[in-house]
């Protein structure tokens, strides 16, 4: 397989408008090299977008990681944390500026999400920001898509065929509680029932009254 992920039967959909994605770039020092982690596979659109920045792009494609696709019932928390850190494959001492989580949280049960966030903790700095998508209730359903960046205020989405991983609903408040060192800085309910989240590092747990829509 080449650098860019491509599955049989994928079909590009209309770009998904995002009001919150541009917030990832506010207050960033664009004169320094950015470190970006994308939990999905490499996509041409995302690579093309970041070609305009001085940055290091890390595509880790956790959606296809065997321990995510075929979870073991008997695995413990520490083992999960270690598996995630191995999958990240980030150089020691790395500090991430931007985390592109897409809808990955929604495919993780609460204990697995907590292990994922613990594994990511050493790479999170005071200026780290993230973007995520989710759903609030099962009635809406979660579109089975692969994501990338179309432009500063639009996301590229490609419909996927095949078997979708089980979906785990996390209420916004439950998600905020699980995020730990992250906080939902702002959220927006989208027209199709999806929710987008802007996340920022908040180990000091400063109150943010504008987080919820």
Backbone torsions as a table, in degrees:
resi	resn	phi	psi	omega
1	UNK	NA	144.1	179.4
2	UNK	-77.8	-170.0	-177.9
3	UNK	-63.5	-39.1	-172.9
4	UNK	-97.1	136.0	-179.2
5	UNK	-70.6	138.6	175.9
6	UNK	-152.5	125.5	-179.5
7	UNK	-116.0	148.5	177.8
8	UNK	-58.2	134.3	174.6
9	UNK	84.7	5.5	175.8
10	UNK	-67.0	145.2	175.2
11	UNK	-139.1	128.1	-179.5
12	UNK	-68.5	141.1	177.3
13	UNK	-111.7	173.7	177.4
14	UNK	-60.6	142.8	178.2
15	UNK	-55.3	147.1	-178.3
16	UNK	-98.7	115.8	-178.9
17	UNK	-66.4	138.8	-179.3
18	UNK	-132.6	119.9	175.6
19	UNK	-82.4	-22.8	-171.4
20	UNK	-98.0	-22.8	-177.0
21	UNK	-55.8	-41.6	-179.6
22	UNK	-59.9	-21.7	-179.1
23	UNK	-66.2	-19.9	177.9
24	UNK	-60.7	-26.3	-172.2
25	UNK	-102.1	-2.2	176.0
26	UNK	-71.6	136.4	176.5
27	UNK	68.3	6.0	174.3
28	UNK	-79.0	143.3	174.1
29	UNK	-84.2	99.7	-175.6
30	UNK	-78.4	-3.0	175.9
31	UNK	-82.7	-14.3	177.6
32	UNK	-102.1	164.5	-178.9
33	UNK	-73.4	122.2	177.9
34	UNK	-81.1	147.6	172.4
35	UNK	-113.3	120.0	-175.7
36	UNK	-120.4	131.2	173.2
37	UNK	-114.1	124.0	177.1
38	UNK	-111.7	120.2	-176.6
39	UNK	-76.8	-6.4	178.5
40	UNK	-96.4	-173.6	177.3
41	UNK	-77.8	162.9	177.6
42	UNK	-64.6	134.2	176.5
43	UNK	-127.3	146.6	-179.9
44	UNK	-60.0	-39.3	-176.3
45	UNK	-64.2	-41.2	-179.7
46	UNK	-69.7	-41.8	177.6
47	UNK	-61.5	-43.5	180.0
48	UNK	-62.7	-40.0	179.8
49	UNK	-62.8	-47.5	-175.8
50	UNK	-79.6	-5.0	173.1
51	UNK	-63.0	-18.1	-180.0
52	UNK	-87.2	-0.3	-179.4
53	UNK	-122.3	155.4	169.7
54	UNK	-85.5	108.1	-173.7
55	UNK	-158.0	165.8	170.9
56	UNK	-114.3	118.0	-178.8
57	UNK	-95.6	128.7	177.8
58	UNK	-119.4	107.3	175.2
59	UNK	-96.0	118.5	-175.0
60	UNK	-108.9	-11.0	175.4
61	UNK	42.0	61.1	178.2
62	UNK	-70.6	-17.7	178.6
63	UNK	-61.6	-27.6	-178.3
64	UNK	-107.1	5.7	177.9
65	UNK	-63.6	133.3	-174.5
66	UNK	-58.8	-39.1	-177.4
67	UNK	-72.7	-14.8	173.4
68	UNK	-89.2	-44.0	-178.1
69	UNK	-71.4	-38.2	-178.4
70	UNK	-124.9	70.2	-175.9
71	UNK	-66.0	145.4	178.0
72	UNK	-97.8	131.8	-178.5
73	UNK	-63.9	-33.4	-172.4
74	UNK	-88.8	0.8	-178.2
75	UNK	-71.7	141.0	-178.8
76	UNK	-99.1	174.6	-173.9
77	UNK	-60.7	-46.6	-177.1
78	UNK	-62.6	-38.2	178.7
79	UNK	-66.8	-39.1	177.3
80	UNK	-63.7	-43.7	178.4
81	UNK	-58.5	-44.9	-180.0
82	UNK	-63.4	-39.4	179.5
83	UNK	-66.1	-40.5	177.3
84	UNK	-63.8	-44.3	-178.3
85	UNK	-64.2	-36.7	175.4
86	UNK	-63.9	-41.1	-179.9
87	UNK	-66.6	-33.8	178.2
88	UNK	-61.2	-43.4	178.7
89	UNK	53.1	43.4	179.6
90	UNK	-94.0	143.6	176.8
91	UNK	-60.2	144.2	178.1
92	UNK	-57.1	138.4	179.2
93	UNK	86.0	-1.2	179.6
94	UNK	-64.7	144.0	174.5
95	UNK	-128.0	120.9	-174.3
96	UNK	-85.0	134.1	174.6
97	UNK	-88.9	-42.2	-176.2
98	UNK	-132.5	128.8	175.0
99	UNK	-110.7	121.7	175.3
100	UNK	-101.1	99.5	-176.1
101	UNK	-90.6	-16.9	-176.2
102	UNK	49.5	-131.6	180.0
103	UNK	-104.9	23.2	-174.0
104	UNK	-61.5	-37.0	-179.6
105	UNK	-56.0	-34.6	-174.7
106	UNK	-72.0	-14.8	177.6
107	UNK	-97.0	6.1	-178.0
108	UNK	-116.1	128.4	169.9
109	UNK	-64.5	158.0	-174.3
110	UNK	-52.2	-46.3	-179.4
111	UNK	-63.7	-34.5	179.8
112	UNK	-72.7	-38.6	177.3
113	UNK	-62.4	-39.9	178.4
114	UNK	-64.4	-38.9	177.7
115	UNK	-66.2	-41.4	177.5
116	UNK	-57.9	-47.0	-177.7
117	UNK	-68.7	-35.3	175.8
118	UNK	-65.7	-39.7	178.7
119	UNK	-64.2	-33.2	-177.7
120	UNK	-80.3	-20.9	-172.8
121	UNK	-48.7	-46.2	-176.5
122	UNK	-62.3	-16.8	-175.9
123	UNK	-101.1	2.8	-177.0
124	UNK	-97.5	129.1	-178.7
125	UNK	-114.0	177.2	-177.4
126	UNK	-62.4	-28.7	-178.0
127	UNK	-95.6	3.1	-175.9
128	UNK	-65.7	137.0	177.3
129	UNK	-130.8	156.8	-178.5
130	UNK	-142.8	161.0	176.4
131	UNK	-132.2	136.3	-178.4
132	UNK	-143.8	159.6	175.9
133	UNK	-124.0	152.8	177.5
134	UNK	-162.6	-172.3	174.8
135	UNK	-133.6	154.9	-177.6
136	UNK	-96.9	-25.8	178.3
137	UNK	-149.8	158.5	-173.7
138	UNK	-67.5	-21.5	-178.2
139	UNK	-62.2	-34.2	-178.2
140	UNK	-72.4	-33.5	-175.3
141	UNK	73.1	152.5	179.2
142	UNK	-105.5	115.5	177.4
143	UNK	-56.4	139.8	-179.0
144	UNK	-90.9	92.7	-171.6
145	UNK	-132.7	156.4	166.7
146	UNK	-107.0	137.3	-172.4
147	UNK	-113.9	155.6	172.8
148	UNK	-154.4	-171.7	-178.9
149	UNK	-108.0	122.8	177.0
150	UNK	-87.3	-48.4	178.9
151	UNK	-160.3	-176.9	-175.2
152	UNK	-60.6	-28.4	-179.4
153	UNK	-122.2	19.2	177.9
154	UNK	-141.5	140.0	177.6
155	UNK	-104.5	143.0	174.7
156	UNK	-86.5	132.4	178.0
157	UNK	-132.8	135.2	-179.3
158	UNK	-123.0	121.4	179.4
159	UNK	-66.6	136.2	-178.3
160	UNK	-107.9	144.9	171.3
161	UNK	-101.6	171.2	-178.6
162	UNK	99.8	-166.7	-174.7
163	UNK	-90.3	123.6	177.4
164	UNK	-80.8	141.4	176.3
165	UNK	-64.3	154.3	176.2
166	UNK	-57.0	141.6	-178.0
167	UNK	-99.6	135.1	179.5
168	UNK	-117.9	117.5	179.7
169	UNK	-78.3	133.1	173.5
170	UNK	-125.9	120.4	175.2
171	UNK	-62.1	160.5	-177.6
172	UNK	-62.5	-39.7	179.7
173	UNK	-70.8	-38.9	176.8
174	UNK	-63.3	-42.0	178.7
175	UNK	-62.0	-44.7	-179.9
176	UNK	-61.5	-37.1	177.8
177	UNK	-66.7	-38.5	-177.9
178	UNK	-75.2	-24.4	-174.1
179	UNK	-66.1	-22.5	174.2
180	UNK	65.8	-105.9	-176.9
181	UNK	-74.5	-11.2	171.9
182	UNK	-95.9	156.7	172.9
183	UNK	-135.7	146.4	172.7
184	UNK	-74.3	103.9	-179.4
185	UNK	-72.9	-35.1	178.8
186	UNK	-161.0	149.4	176.0
187	UNK	-136.6	157.4	-179.8
188	UNK	-143.4	130.0	175.3
189	UNK	-81.9	124.0	-177.7
190	UNK	-90.3	165.0	-172.1
191	UNK	-63.5	-27.0	-177.6
192	UNK	-94.9	8.4	178.3
193	UNK	97.2	-11.7	173.6
194	UNK	-71.3	159.5	176.8
195	UNK	-122.6	137.8	171.3
196	UNK	-110.2	144.4	-176.7
197	UNK	-123.7	135.9	168.0
198	UNK	-102.9	122.5	-175.7
199	UNK	-112.5	144.9	174.8
200	UNK	-140.1	152.0	178.7
201	UNK	-65.2	132.7	-178.2
202	UNK	-150.6	58.5	179.2
203	UNK	-63.9	-24.3	180.0
204	UNK	-78.8	-6.3	177.5
205	UNK	54.7	46.8	175.6
206	UNK	-74.8	138.2	-178.5
207	UNK	-65.8	139.8	178.4
208	UNK	-130.8	95.9	-175.0
209	UNK	-71.7	-10.6	-175.6
210	UNK	-101.4	14.5	-172.6
211	UNK	-71.8	-32.5	-170.7
212	UNK	-104.5	142.8	179.8
213	UNK	-75.5	NA	NA
